[in-house]
Amino acid sequence: MIVQILVKLINYLDTLPPLVILLLALNNKVLRGSFIFYYLLIQFTFNLSANILNELDLPNLYLYNLNGPLSFFALSLFYIDLLNTKKSKNTIIIASLLYIVFFFYDIFVLEGPSVFNSNTFCLASFILCGYALFYYLKVFRTITEDNILNSANFWFNTGIFSYYTINFFIFLTYNKLTKDNPPLIGVIWQLHNVIFLIMCICLFIGTLCKPLEEK
């Protein structure tokens, strides 16, 4: 009984943490003023819908495949604001256009709409990790007297970097592993949800901080 409750709780780690942070955002100017808010809203809406369909034994993969690009574009807008240069904005726009072309190519030619689009999720992870690393480089090149650990954007970036770096390998191998051993689907996604929780903890810490001025 306890094990079943624990498993159920892990299955909803991609839904409950975003909900908690979104509720906090009602009185939190730091989060409401960031595209992280919309990212969490997308995660909560699609993950909750997918979990409900899963409970009803109905197909839900298409929700994850839609979640991917919407989340990617929300975070791309976040990094346009965060990096805040004409060069970075143009780079992100070009990367986003290439991503959307690959998304349609993957879903209609490579993997198809009836499976988890590992290739597209891998590409999104790779690009977003690049943005996150560029932000770290920018921060460490412009050290100020302010403690970076008090920066909301530092924690937002750290959460994104942690989630997409670790899950890159899950996305990369998901289809092969689950095709060869279908029972692994639940285990792999539970691991994903634990990593998602770690990201949400970082995002929550960010809501407790002030938005330090980026230079």
Buried (B, 14 or more C-beta within 10 A) or exposed (E): EEEEEEEEEBBBBBBBBBBEBBEBBEEBEBBBEBBBBBBBBBBBBBBBBBBEBBEEEEEBBBBBBBBBBBBBBBBBBBBBEBBEEEEBBEBBEEBBEEBBEBBEEBBEEEBEEEBBBBBBBBBBBBBBBBBBEBBBEBBEEEEEEEEBEEBBBBBBBBBBBBBBBBBBEBBBBBBEBBEEEEEBBBEBBBBBBEBBBBBBBBBBBBBEBEBBEBE
